[in-house]
Amino acid sequence: GDSAVIEHIDGEMQIYHSRTDALVMTNDPPFDQQKEILAQYEPWGGDIELPDNLPGTVSSPDRFVRLEYYLMYTPEPGNYAE
C-alpha cells in the first residue's frame, strides 16, 4: 500500500509520503520528532534493545514505538482465520 502523513506545523503543511516509513502516526510530537525517537531503538539504528525495553505507557511516543515494533515483528497471517 501507499501511505502519507500530513500535518500542519506552525501554519505550514508537512507531508511525509512513503510506502514503508509513513505507516504509523500518533498525535504528538510531530512526525519528524517521532522518527527521531524511534531511531534511538536498536532495530532502527539506536542502542536501546527491544523487546526488553519496549515502552509501555499510553503516551504518544511510546505508542508510536510499540506500533512500529509490532509492524516489524508480527508475522503475516497465513489465512483469514489467523
C-alpha positions in Angstrom: 0.0 0.0 0.0 0.8 3.6 -0.2 0.8 6.0 2.8 1.2 9.6 3.7 1.2 11.6 6.9 0.0 15.2 6.6 0.5 17.6 9.5 0.1 21.3 9.9 3.1 22.6 12.0 3.3 26.3 12.7 0.9 27.1 9.9 2.9 25.1 7.4 1.7 21.8 5.8 4.2 19.0 6.2 3.8 15.9 4.0 5.6 12.6 4.6 5.0 10.2 1.8 6.4 6.7 1.8 5.3 3.1 1.1 7.4 1.9 4.1 8.1 4.8 6.5 4.7 6.6 6.9 2.7 3.7 8.4 2.3 4.9 12.0 1.2 8.3 13.3 0.3 9.5 16.8 -0.9 12.9 17.8 2.2 14.4 19.5 5.1 15.2 19.0 5.2 15.9 15.2 6.0 13.1 12.9 9.7 14.0 12.3 10.3 14.0 16.1 8.6 10.7 16.4 11.0 9.3 13.8 13.9 10.7 15.9 12.6 9.0 19.0 12.3 5.7 17.0 15.9 6.0 15.8 17.0 5.6 19.4 15.9 1.9 19.4 18.1 -0.9 18.1 16.0 -2.1 15.2 16.1 1.4 13.7 19.8 2.1 14.3 19.9 3.1 18.0 21.3 1.5 21.2 18.1 0.7 23.1 17.4 -3.0 22.8 13.9 -4.4 22.2 11.7 -6.2 23.2 13.2 -5.9 26.8 12.9 -2.1 26.7 9.7 -1.8 24.7 7.9 1.3 26.1 4.6 0.6 27.7 2.9 3.8 28.7 -0.1 5.4 27.0 2.0 8.4 25.8 2.0 9.1 22.1 5.8 8.5 21.6 5.5 5.1 23.5 2.5 4.1 21.4 4.4 5.1 18.2 7.4 2.9 19.1 5.2 0.0 20.1 3.2 0.0 16.9 6.3 0.3 14.7 7.8 -2.6 16.6 4.6 -4.7 16.2 4.5 -3.9 12.4 8.1 -5.1 12.1 7.9 -8.3 14.1 4.3 -9.6 13.9 4.2 -12.4 11.3 1.9 -12.2 8.4 -1.2 -14.4 8.8 -1.3 -17.5 6.8 -5.0 -17.3 6.2 -8.1 -15.4 7.0 -8.7 -17.2 10.4 -5.3 -16.2 11.7 
